[in-house]
């Protein structure tokens, strides 16, 4: 699965570098480095909506360095954890 972080000017100013650093750490902590292809994009066209992620074709908006862990736990991690009935 692809996880793309917008690295455009607006997102860069809103903390894209810190978001990438946190995502690398979280992927490693959950042993997902091989399952997720983390990469950057020049611009995802959602300027002004925080740091923008594209997770396997789905946009996640308003990501900030202080919310990235919660967003990871709620939006990304569930795709890899078996749900119990």
LINHU-V622853 format. One line per field, one symbol per residue. psi: psi as a letter, one per 20 degrees, with the letter a starting at -180 (. if undefined). Layout:
psi=???
This chain:
psi=qpopppjrgghghjkhghgggggggggghjljhihpnprqqgpjjlpjkappqoolipporkpqhiihgggghhhgghiipppq.
